Amino acid sequence: MAAHDEEKAALEHASSTAAPPATSTIAEPQAHGLSTASTSSTHAEKENDIDAKDESKGDAATATSHGTGDTEDTDDDDDQGDADPYEVVEIEQVDDNGISAAERGVAGIVDEDERARDHNEITHHHANGGGNRISATLSRIASNASSAVRRRQSSDHQAKNNRARLANPSIPLSDLNRGVVGWDSFDDPAYPLNFNPRRKWLIIVFLASMTLMTPLASSILAPGINFMDADFNNDNVTIGSLAVSIYLLGYAVGPLMLAGLSELYGRHIVLSASNVFFCAWQIGCALAPSLDSLIIFRVLAGIGGSACMSLGGACIGDLFPVEERGLALSIWTLGPLIGPSVGPIAGAWLAQTIGWRWDFWIVLIPGVINTVVIAVFSSETSHHVLIRRKVKRLSKELGRSDLRSCYDNPDKPRPSTQQALFQGLIRPIKMLALSPVLLVISLYTAFAYGVLYLLFNTIPMVFQEGYHWSIGITGLVYIPLGLGYCAGLVVFARMSDGTVIRLTKKNGGVYEPEMRLVDCIYFACCLPITFFWYGWSADKQVHWIVPVLGLFPYGFAVIGVWQPSQAFVIDAYGHYAASATAAFTVFRSVVAAFLPLAGPTMYATLGVGWGNSVLGFICIGLIPIPLLIYRFGGKLRKKYPLNIA
């Protein structure tokens, strides 16, 4: 009977518990000035505060469920100290003990469960001899243990996510008292790295779609050369091949002009204007009255089509932090590699059905659609251009002529528009001349890319003359190259960012752009395989499946050489990534434009077997280049810094 009275008194005491009145607290905004800090470290601090607050709430709920109300809350003070100056802070009601309404709600639910369990235990205590009380106690112990495990797993997952991030470059903030215009805060939505992910990937998809069309235009004419020569009464094989490869000369000339213009006027306007220029000259190519005019129109179309090739990498550098660029680059570079392989497949069937001139109309239709979409839905991404526009706007609104961009060097006079334009035009050439690392990686990638177009020119010769295939069926031979691209793309996308994060941790948390080239070494070893496999099987005219499959390793390897090299250039040259990419593209395009012209003579002299073997031996000799740049490139960049401003 005494035990029953004690249990009844305990119930009455629990039901009489009431929450004290609440008070309101609000975080005060910080003063805003010129400072720089890592965005990733700021986000990590906020995430740690959130985790600490969640743990304090969990502890408060546990303490209340066991009848204890002594809970300390020190995270509010920390949150006030770390709050962004423009961050909206939620007003939270807390009681005298520092317990919020949400915490009291959780604790109240726990108290209700406790009272219900206690009531059931009292009701059945005498009938069951206390067995249910033991069962309920064990159930509560198991529940608490499960909650602890979940909290620990959540903390481990959060820690893993934090470890997967690298320190991003510092963000310069505004300090109008000193006349410096920068970004409003670390979370400024106008800062391209802070764009909504959907908006970022939409821009990349637009770029990738146009980057598919312009390289496709470079090779779609290749299978129809014989029909074109017949229409123009041309019997010079070299001039006929020049009509195909000369398009890439435009790829070499265009970036030298467009990269500097984009760094002065912005990526978006230059890209949109270039796309219009590209589409206009597709019409010229389709209506060309002579072979000479066709060659000229192809060069002009290549200049317009080079914009998405030279500016796409710079846009990715604007939008994505280092550890996220691998996937973005993989999607964007699908076009430059798949386009040249899809082009001959489509061009072969077009040439033998509705005519080779329809190659250009087929390119024009989706090209116009992409041009309109990019012009309307894309936006500017250049950090420097966005801040210059902000300086101009604030100078007008505030009536101040002393404002300057946070990216400008206060110790140097601001160049005039003519000077800035001239510097932008010559900058890619200066970078090639003054940076031995950029020169070497550009030459290496240029050879790998140029040989791709040399292979394109051998395929009609091998399969139409050797295996007596039609033009349409010969076009299908390019499919293994495309499959190799896809396989290499998947491997690169899975390896690239993970490799960078792993090597950065191993390097004490310091990221070096040369870390991008580690994956390139493995792919470089696969590059020579195709030349021996495809070359000798085609030379001996074994079953057609053998040389066709022999093209797969090259497709796999070339994307693994090109993408890490492109990522290295973007990461190493920062704001001048567009100029560096232009310099990178110049060599690649020049070699790709003129190397195929040596193909007919080389293969006529050496044969398909030994001709391809020569290329294979050169690839073997070039394998150490990525390794050497990885080992010594950083030292060379730091010893000979570029002064290209």
FISEVEX-990595 format. One record per residue (C-alpha): residue in three letters; x, y, z. Coordinates in steps of 0.5 Angstrom, whole numbers, plus 500, padded with zeros to 3 digits. Example, Ala and Ser with C-alpha at 12.3 -4.5 7.8 and 13.67 -1.06 7.14 Angstrom:
BEGIN
ala525491516;ser527498514;
***
This chain:
BEGIN
met500500500;ala506505502;ala509503495;his502505491;asp502512495;glu509513493;glu507512486;lys501516486;ala505522489;ala510521483;leu505522478;glu502528481;his509531482;ala510530474;ser503533472;ser504539476;thr510541472;ala510548468;ala514552463;pro517558466;pro515565461;ala519566455;thr524571453;ser526573446;thr533574443;ile536576437;ala543576434;glu546583432;pro549584425;gln556585425;ala560591422;his561590415;gly568592412;leu574589407;ser576582409;thr577576406;ala576569408;ser575562405;thr568560404;ser569553405;ser571555412;thr565559414;his560554412;ala564549416;glu564553422;lys556554421;glu555547420;asn559545426;asp555551430;ile548547427;asp551540430;ala553543436;lys546546437;asp543540435;glu547536440;ser545541446;lys537540444;gly538533444;asp541533451;ala536538453;ala530533451;thr534527454;ala535531461;thr527533461;ser525526460;his529524466;gly526530470;thr532534470;gly531541467;asp538544468;thr540545461;glu546550459;asp545553452;thr552557449;asp551556442;asp546562441;asp552567443;asp557563438;asp552564433;gln551571434;gly559572433;asp559568427;ala553571423;asp554574416;pro552581416;tyr546580411;glu544573414;val537573416;val537570424;glu531567426;ile528569433;glu528564438;gln524564444;val527561450;asp526560457;asp530562463;asn534556463;gly535557456;ile531552453;ser527554446;ala520552445;ala522547440;glu526543446;arg520544450;gly516541445;val520535444;ala521534452;gly514535453;ile513529448;val518525452;asp514527458;glu508524456;asp511518453;glu514517460;arg507518464;ala504514460;arg509508461;asp509510468;his501509468;asn501503465;glu507500469;ile503502476;thr496499473;his499492471;his504492477;his500488482;ala498483476;asn504482473;gly509482479;gly513488476;gly515484470;asn512490465;arg516495469;ile523491467;ser521490460;ala519498459;thr526500463;leu530495458;ser526498452;arg528505454;ile535503455;ala535500448;ser531507445;asn536511448;ala542507445;ser539507438;ser538515439;ala546515441;val548511435;arg544515430;arg547522433;arg554519432;gln553516425;ser550523423;ser556526426;asp561522422;his557523416;gln558531417;ala565530419;lys566526412;asn563531408;asn567537411;arg573532410;ala571532402;arg571539401;leu578543400;ala579550402;asn576555396;pro580562394;ser578568399;ile573572397;pro574580397;leu569584401;ser566591400;asp569596404;leu566603401;asn569607406;arg576605403;gly573606396;val573598395;val567595391;gly567587392;trp562582394;asp557584399;ser558577404;phe561570404;asp554568401;asp553573396;pro548570391;ala551575386;tyr558571387;pro558565381;leu560560386;asn554561390;phe549561384;asn544556385;pro546549383;arg540548378;arg542555375;lys550552375;trp548546371;leu543549366;ile549554364;ile554548363;val548544359;phe547550355;leu555550354;ala556543353;ser550543347;met553548343;thr560545344;leu557539341;met555542335;thr561546333;pro566540333;leu561536330;ala561541324;ser569540324;ser568533321;ile561532318;leu564534311;ala570528312;pro566523309;gly563527303;ile570529300;asn569525294;phe562528292;met565535294;asp571534289;ala566532284;asp562538284;phe568543284;asn572539279;asn577538284;asp583532283;asn588535288;val587530294;thr591535299;ile586541297;gly580537298;ser583535305;leu584542307;ala577544306;val575539312;ser581541317;ile582548315;tyr576549320;leu581548326;leu585554323;gly579558326;tyr579554332;ala587557333;val585564331;gly579565334;pro581564342;leu586569341;met581574340;leu575572344;ala579570350;gly581577351;leu575580349;ser571576354;glu576578360;leu574585358;tyr567585356;gly564578359;arg563571357;his556572356;ile556577351;val562574347;leu559567347;ser553569344;ala556574339;ser560568337;asn555563336;val551568332;phe557569327;phe558561327;cys551560325;ala551565319;trp557562316;gln554555316;ile549558311;gly555561307;cys558554307;ala552551304;leu551556299;ala559556297;pro560557289;ser567554289;leu572550293;asp576556295;ser570560298;leu568554302;ile575554305;ile574561307;phe567560310;arg570554314;val575558317;leu570564319;ala565559322;gly571556326;ile573562329;gly565563331;gly565556333;ser571557338;ala568561343;cys565555347;met571551346;ser576557349;leu571560354;gly567554357;gly573552361;ala573559364;cys566559366;ile567552369;gly572556373;asp568561375;leu562557377;phe565551381;pro570550386;val576546385;glu573539388;glu567540384;arg570541377;gly572534375;leu564533373;ala563539370;leu569538366;ser567531364;ile560534361;trp563540358;thr568536354;leu563531351;gly562535345;pro569536343;leu570529343;ile564526341;gly562531336;pro568529331;ser566522332;val558523331;gly560528325;pro562523320;ile557518322;ala552523320;gly556526314;ala556519311;trp549518310;leu547525308;ala553525303;gln550519299;thr543521300;ile541528300;gly548531298;trp554534302;arg551541302;trp546538307;asp551537312;phe551545314;trp544546314;ile543540319;val549543323;leu545550323;ile538548325;pro540546332;gly546551332;val541557332;ile536553337;asn542553342;thr544560340;val538563342;val537559348;ile544561351;ala543568349;val536568353;phe537564359;ser545564361;ser548569365;glu555573366;thr560569370;ser566573370;his568575377;his572581375;val567583370;leu561583375;ile565587380;arg567592374;arg559593373;lys558593380;val563599381;lys560603375;arg553602378;leu555604385;ser559610382;lys553613379;glu548611385;leu552614390;gly556620386;arg563617387;ser568617383;asp573614387;leu570607387;arg575601385;ser574594384;cys577589389;tyr580585384;asp584592381;asn591593383;pro591600387;asp599601386;lys598600378;pro594605374;arg588603371;pro589602363;ser584605358;thr580601354;gln584600348;gln590598353;ala586593356;leu583590349;phe590590347;gln593586353;gly587581352;leu589580345;ile596579346;arg596575353;pro595568350;ile601569346;lys605572352;met603566356;leu605561351;ala612564351;leu613566358;ser610559361;pro614553359;val609549363;leu603551359;leu607550352;val609543354;ile602541356;ser599544350;leu604541345;tyr603534348;thr595535348;ala596538341;phe599532338;ala594527341;tyr588531339;gly591532332;val592525331;leu585524332;tyr584528326;leu589524322;leu585517324;phe579520321;asn582521314;thr585514314;ile578511316;pro575512309;met582509305;val582503310;phe575501309;gln572503303;glu579501299;gly581496303;tyr574492305;his570495300;trp565498304;ser560504302;ile560511305;gly555510310;ile557503313;thr564506313;gly561512318;leu559507323;val567505324;tyr567511328;ile562508333;pro568505337;leu571512338;gly565514341;leu564509346;gly572510348;tyr570517349;cys564515354;ala568510358;gly574514359;leu569520361;val566515366;val573513369;phe575520369;ala569523372;arg570518378;met577519379;ser579526378;asp576530384;gly577524389;thr584524387;val585531388;ile582531395;arg586525397;leu593528394;thr591535398;lys590531404;lys597528403;asn600535402;gly598538408;gly591541406;val595545400;tyr592544393;glu597544387;pro594544380;glu599539378;met595534382;arg590534376;leu595530372;val596524376;asp590521372;cys593523366;ile599519367;tyr595512367;phe591514360;ala597516357;cys600509357;cys594507353;leu595512348;pro599508343;ile595502343;thr591504338;phe596505333;phe599498333;trp593494334;tyr589498328;gly595500324;trp597493323;ser590489323;ala588494317;asp595493314;lys594486314;gln587486312;val584481318;his577481319;trp574488320;ile572487327;val579487329;pro581494326;val574497328;leu575495336;gly582497335;leu580504335;phe577504342;pro583505346;tyr585511343;gly578514344;phe579512352;ala586515352;val585521349;ile579524353;gly584522359;val589526357;trp585532355;gln581533361;pro586533366;ser590537362;gln584542361;ala583542368;phe590543370;val590549366;ile584552369;asp586551376;ala593554375;tyr591560371;gly585563375;his582569373;tyr586568366;ala583561365;ala580564358;ser587566356;ala590560358;thr585556355;ala586560349;ala593559348;phe592551350;thr587551344;val591554339;phe597549339;arg592543339;ser588547333;val594548329;val596541329;ala589538328;ala589543322;phe595541318;leu597534321;pro592530317;leu595534311;ala601529312;gly597523312;pro596521305;thr604522303;met606518310;tyr601512309;ala603512301;thr610511303;leu610507309;gly604503309;val598503314;gly602499319;trp608502319;gly605509318;asn601508325;ser607505328;val611511328;leu605515331;gly605510336;phe612510338;ile612518339;cys606517344;ile611512348;gly616517348;leu611522350;ile608518356;pro613521361;ile611529360;pro605529365;leu609525370;leu615531369;ile610536370;tyr607533376;arg613533379;phe617539377;gly611544374;gly609547381;lys617549382;leu617552375;arg611556376;lys613559382;lys620560380;tyr618564374;pro611567375;leu607570370;asn606578369;ile601578364;ala596583368;
***
